[in-house]
């Protein structure tokens, strides 16, 4: 989507992130500000186009909502059907996750030298309005799942690149070599 055609709350978020990234002072400076902008975005649930809120019966969906023309960041909606989850994966860039509808469970992992993922900390529950961060400096390996067994959950993610083009990794639960992947998007934007 082009910036001119975004719903007003999403356009405000994109404009704020664009301004923050115009003069980046480092992740520790801009991430909290992007988090506050995300908190404002997900505080209202009346702006997401229904086309970007559709679940798939088998797989979670990642819909592109906005891609910065310079690939400095992207914004996507994640739509989780009942029981859907990601594999253990990384991002390789910063990310800010805001919960819009439903609930998500997120478990962080550390990867041992032999490739074995080990859970770190307690599994987090994200409820509507909650915001969470990932990055290579904060920790960016996790597994995410819909916390609800009877309804769709939707989260909004902003990433420090066009995430649909970024080479990332999936980590087998039993360890061993990570598998490369590029996620792409569920929609053709």
Secondary structure, 3 states (H helix, E strand, C coil): CCHHHCCHHHHHHHHHHHHHHHCCCCHHHHHHHHHHHHHHHHCCCCCCCHHHCCCCCCCCEEEEEEECCCCCCEEEEEEECCCCECCCECCCCCEEEEEEECEEEEEEEEECCCCCEEEEEEEEEEECCCEEEEECCCECCEEEEECCCCCCEEEEEEECCCHHHCEEEECCCCCCCCEEEECCCCCCC
